[in-house]
Amino acid sequence: MQSISLIFNSFFINPILNVLLLFFHLFRSAGLPGAFGFSIVALTVSIRLLLHPFFRQQLETTKKMQDIKPHLDKLNIKHKKDQKKLQEEQLKLYQQAGINPAAGCLFMIIQIPVFIALYQTLQLFFNGKMAATILHINKVVYAPFLKVTSIDPWFLGINLAASPKTAHNVYYYLIPVITAILQYLQVQTSTAMIPQSKPEPKKADGKEESSSEDFQKAMNTQMKFVFPIMIGWFSLSLPVGLSLYWNIFSLFSIIQYYQMKSHDSQDVKAK
């Protein structure tokens, strides 16, 4: 277990920590107030740009899956009693459409360890033990000029180390609200980017939609409303610095969604 922790630190936490400190020294040298807050913003945007190819691939895979959904439904009906044949036909359909089903999960798989590393890195600065934190991070920096003697947690009049729950300031309670709204907008824009399959005409006997469709609707509702509320609730107890990372990530994702939508629309018109 200890060896896994060392590997994770070496490949994720320590590189992220060093990049964060590099931004911090650059912004502080430029005399920018709130240098640590801007460092979190710069680090978040950098990681989002780094993950963009995987993000793009995930979205393209999802679109293709939606396009072939009617064909998959027909195969499920045709070969519902022969699972082996069904899998063979599905694989052929994926190959014809140029789809690698595993590619759609790649963005999420890569994002999970990166997010955990970011969370643990930022927690180092917001754990209330700044002296011990500075001693620790100075041991893992890649170059002497990255070492720090102190970190100012204030950013645009907000203490990044405080949580809205413990800050006892009404303005801090706006942060969970903003976090929930941005998360909702991110889910909303990402859903809008995916072409929805056309609803099949109702049967003459008036049967209701299938349970799978009901389940899909329930999942969409949870993603749109329950998940943003849950994230907002968590941010009530988390240090504001972590919420800053989450909000910048969400905001940047929304911008990227709209840019990709605009680009795709231009491609369609060009055709």
C-alpha positions in Angstrom: 0.0 0.0 0.0 2.9 2.3 0.8 4.5 1.7 -2.5 1.3 2.5 -4.3 1.1 5.8 -2.4 4.7 6.6 -3.3 4.1 5.9 -7.0 0.9 8.1 -6.9 2.8 10.9 -5.3 5.7 10.6 -7.8 3.5 10.6 -10.9 0.6 12.9 -9.9 0.9 14.9 -6.6 4.5 16.0 -6.8 4.3 17.2 -10.5 1.1 19.0 -9.8 2.6 20.6 -6.7 5.6 21.8 -8.6 3.6 23.3 -11.4 1.4 25.1 -8.8 4.5 26.5 -7.1 6.0 27.5 -10.5 2.8 29.6 -11.2 2.9 30.9 -7.7 6.5 32.2 -8.0 5.8 33.7 -11.5 2.7 35.6 -10.2 4.4 36.7 -7.0 7.4 37.9 -8.9 5.1 40.0 -11.1 3.7 41.6 -8.0 0.2 40.2 -8.6 -2.0 40.3 -5.5 -3.6 37.0 -4.6 -0.8 35.1 -6.4 -1.8 31.8 -4.9 -5.4 32.1 -6.0 -4.3 32.9 -9.5 -1.9 30.0 -9.4 -4.8 27.6 -8.7 -6.7 29.2 -11.7 -3.7 28.8 -14.0 -3.1 25.2 -12.8 -6.7 24.3 -13.4 -6.8 25.7 -16.9 -3.5 24.0 -17.8 -4.8 20.6 -16.7 -8.1 21.2 -18.5 -6.2 22.0 -21.7 -4.0 18.9 -21.2 -7.1 16.7 -20.9 -8.9 18.3 -23.8 -8.0 15.7 -26.4 -9.5 13.0 -24.2 -12.5 15.2 -23.5 -13.0 15.7 -27.2 -12.7 12.0 -27.9 -15.3 11.2 -25.2 -17.8 13.6 -26.7 -17.2 12.3 -30.2 -17.7 8.8 -29.1 -20.9 9.7 -27.2 -22.3 11.4 -30.4 -21.5 8.3 -32.5 -23.1 6.0 -30.0 -26.3 8.1 -30.1 -26.2 8.0 -33.9 -26.1 4.2 -34.0 -28.5 3.7 -31.1 -31.5 2.8 -33.4 -29.3 0.2 -35.1 -28.3 -1.2 -31.7 -31.9 -1.4 -30.6 -32.8 -3.4 -33.7 -29.9 -5.8 -33.0 -31.1 -6.2 -29.4 -34.5 -7.2 -30.6 -33.2 -9.4 -33.4 -30.7 -11.3 -31.3 -32.1 -11.1 -27.8 -32.0 -14.9 -27.4 -28.4 -15.2 -28.7 -26.0 -13.1 -26.6 -22.9 -14.3 -28.5 -24.4 -13.4 -31.9 -25.6 -10.0 -30.4 -22.1 -9.2 -29.2 -20.6 -10.1 -32.6 -23.1 -7.9 -34.5 -22.5 -5.0 -32.0 -18.8 -5.3 -32.5 -19.2 -5.1 -36.3 -21.4 -2.1 -35.9 -18.9 -0.3 -33.7 -16.1 -1.1 -36.2 -18.2 0.2 -39.1 -19.0 3.4 -37.2 -15.3 3.9 -36.1 -16.2 3.6 -32.4 -14.0 2.3 -29.7 -16.4 1.9 -26.7 -13.5 2.1 -24.2 -12.5 5.5 -25.6 -15.6 7.1 -24.2 -14.5 6.3 -20.7 -10.9 7.4 -21.1 -11.5 11.0 -20.2 -13.2 10.0 -16.9 -10.6 7.4 -16.1 -7.7 9.9 -16.6 -9.6 12.7 -14.8 -10.1 10.7 -11.6 -6.5 10.3 -10.5 -5.8 13.9 -11.6 -8.6 15.2 -9.5 -7.6 13.2 -6.5 -4.0 14.5 -6.8 -5.3 18.1 -7.2 -7.5 17.7 -4.1 -4.7 16.2 -2.0 -2.2 18.9 -3.3 -4.5 21.8 -2.4 -5.4 20.1 0.9 -1.7 20.4 1.9 -2.2 24.2 1.9 -5.5 24.3 3.6 -5.1 21.8 6.4 -4.3 24.5 9.0 -0.7 23.3 9.5 1.1 25.7 7.2 4.5 25.3 8.9 4.5 21.5 8.5 3.1 21.9 4.9 6.0 24.2 3.9 8.5 21.9 5.4 7.0 19.0 3.4 6.6 20.7 0.0 10.2 22.1 0.2 11.4 18.5 0.3 9.7 17.4 -2.9 10.3 20.5 -5.1 12.2 19.9 -8.3 14.4 23.0 -8.1 15.6 25.2 -5.2 13.9 28.3 -6.6 10.5 26.6 -6.2 10.9 26.5 -2.4 8.6 28.7 -0.3 8.7 30.3 3.1 5.1 31.3 3.3 1.8 31.2 1.4 -0.8 34.0 1.5 -4.2 32.3 1.3 -6.1 35.6 0.5 -7.5 36.0 -3.0 -9.8 38.8 -4.0 -10.8 39.5 -0.4 -11.5 35.8 0.3 -9.5 33.4 2.5 -9.0 30.3 0.4 -8.2 28.2 3.4 -11.5 28.9 5.1 -14.8 27.1 4.3 -18.1 28.9 4.0 -19.3 26.9 7.0 -16.5 28.2 9.2 -15.9 31.7 7.8 -19.0 33.2 9.5 -19.4 35.6 6.6 -22.5 35.9 4.5 -20.5 36.5 1.3 -18.8 33.1 1.7 -22.2 31.4 1.4 -22.5 32.6 -2.2 -19.7 30.2 -3.1 -21.7 27.0 -2.7 -24.5 28.6 -4.7 -22.2 29.6 -7.5 -20.6 26.1 -7.4 -24.0 24.5 -7.8 -25.1 26.8 -10.6 -21.9 26.3 -12.6 -22.2 22.6 -12.2 -25.8 22.7 -13.4 -24.7 24.7 -16.4 -21.9 22.3 -17.2 -24.3 19.3 -17.2 -26.8 21.3 -19.2 -24.4 22.3 -21.9 -22.8 18.9 -22.1 -26.3 17.3 -22.5 -27.2 19.8 -25.2 -24.1 18.8 -27.1 -25.2 15.2 -27.5 -27.9 14.6 -30.1 -30.9 12.9 -28.6 -32.4 9.9 -30.3 -35.8 10.5 -31.8 -38.6 9.1 -29.7 -40.3 6.1 -31.2 -44.0 6.5 -31.9 -46.3 5.2 -29.2 -47.8 1.8 -29.7 -51.5 1.5 -30.5 -52.2 -0.4 -27.3 -51.0 2.7 -25.3 -48.2 1.0 -23.5 -45.9 3.2 -21.5 -42.3 3.8 -22.3 -39.9 1.0 -21.5 -38.2 0.7 -18.2 -34.8 1.5 -19.8 -36.1 4.8 -21.1 -37.6 5.6 -17.7 -34.2 4.8 -16.1 -32.4 7.0 -18.6 -34.7 9.9 -17.8 -34.2 9.4 -14.1 -30.4 9.4 -14.5 -30.6 12.6 -16.6 -32.7 14.3 -13.9 -30.2 13.3 -11.3 -27.3 14.6 -13.3 -29.0 17.9 -14.0 -30.4 18.6 -10.6 -29.3 16.2 -7.8 -25.6 16.2 -8.7 -25.2 20.1 -8.8 -27.0 20.4 -5.4 -24.8 17.7 -3.9 -21.6 19.4 -5.2 -22.9 22.7 -3.8 -23.6 21.1 -0.4 -20.1 19.6 -0.3 -18.5 23.0 -1.1 -20.2 24.4 2.0 -17.7 22.5 4.2 -14.7 22.4 1.8 -12.0 25.2 1.8 -12.8 27.9 -0.7 -9.6 27.1 -2.6 -10.9 23.7 -3.6 -14.2 25.3 -4.7 -12.2 27.8 -6.7 -10.6 24.8 -8.6 -13.9 23.1 -9.1 -15.6 26.3 -10.4 -12.8 27.2 -12.8 -12.9 23.7 -14.1 -16.7 23.9 -14.6 -16.5 27.3 -16.2 -13.7 26.3 -18.6 -15.7 23.1 -19.5 -18.7 25.2 -20.4 -16.6 27.5 -22.6 -15.1 24.5 -24.3 -18.5 22.9 -24.9 -19.8 26.1 -26.6 -16.6 26.4 -28.7 -16.9 22.9 -29.9 -20.6 23.4 -30.6 -19.8 26.5 -32.6 -17.0 24.6 -34.5 -19.3 21.7 -35.3 -22.0 24.0 -36.5 -19.6 25.7 -38.9 -18.5 22.2 -40.2 -22.1 21.3 -40.9 -22.7 24.5 -42.8 -19.5 24.0 -44.8 -20.7 20.7 -45.9 
